[in-house]
Amino acid sequence: MKVWPLALGIYLLMLPVTAMVPLLYQLTEGRYPGLSDLERHLFMSANMAGALLFALMAGLLSDRLGRRKGLIVPALMVNGLVLLLMTWHWPYPVYLGLRFVEGCAHMTALSLAMTLAADGARRGREGGAMGLVGAAMSLGVASGAVLGGQLGAEVPERVFLWGGALMLALALGSALLIRDAPATRPPLRLRALVALTLERRTLLVPYAFTFVDRLTVGFIISTVSLYFATVLGFEAARIGLVMAAFLLPFAVLTWPAGLLSQRWDPAAMMASGSLLYGVVLAGLGLVTEQLVLAWMALGGVVAALMFAPSLVLVARLADPAQRATAMGGFHLAGSLGFMLGPLVGVGVLTGLQSLGLSPYPGVFLVVGSLEALCVLVCLPWLLRLHRTAGLRQVPDSGPDRQ
């Protein structure tokens, strides 16, 4: 099937998740007064834990069945029903349990929709397909928070009603429009992802890069946001504007970056983009208040250069029969990095303060240098991928033991 309906579906799928971000306090403390900081943070962590678990499980099951649609449509229905259930005032542990189930359903639909886009892409044309769905996902992230702030300004629970109705409508649309691409049925192995990465060890390269890249995103939405509020004194509206300056260029340029990876070596694009992104992040603590907006926009531009090629590499490196497992591993690595990002930020800040050093701009220098460290560690594999021109002629089957 064509890629653009999948891209539209992925965009819509991202909206309810990110719509809750600006309403975090209202959806936790506002509904359940007296929660601790940990309990409030569990509202987001429970969702990510479900996504982390099903990033791999959905791919394993899909590759065994040789089907994507048969899992995407039920996942969307579960996602919608759970969001509607969250409008009721449940005990807080049940509330968190619903968030966990929502994360499971959301990641199942997202991972398999992206896999279906890779299934339908012609050999050598993966860049356009993966760039388009990556851009749709990023644009959904960028616009979801804005919509959530408007919808839930007076009644925060509206995001549940709106998101649930949207997911049920998306399930109906997917049932009518989605067509599975032909796929084979490999035997299910409990360690399928481990076996796949042993067969095609170069998959570890995009996995490593997405882990570090998503770790920095977790750092940005936590430590960097607090830096803007406490050190630079930005108000909430201005922080939202600065974040949008990063997210919107990233979303808009992801598709063109994917198209470029059809002509250029995606491994080289991913490595160079990561280095530039690391430099931008490391320098953020040195930028004056007047230049922060432009500096964050620059970060969004270079971030697109590394994200789309990593998706393309996963699509090219995986055997088509194991592509869902490979894409699940990609999301697993990214979700793990996203969860660790805030913890790394807090850990570095605490470590710098214990040494008697100023936490800023030191924390930016440390986290930004992780991008350069990733390039350095993966350099032997990057050079091998470069010599094969980004695997433009990857065989359709058989182990890749590069």
Summary of the structure (lengths in Angstrom):
residues: 402
radius of gyration: 20.4
end to end distance: 32.0
largest distance: 61.4
contacts: 1517
relative contact order: 0.14
helix: 80%
strand: 0%
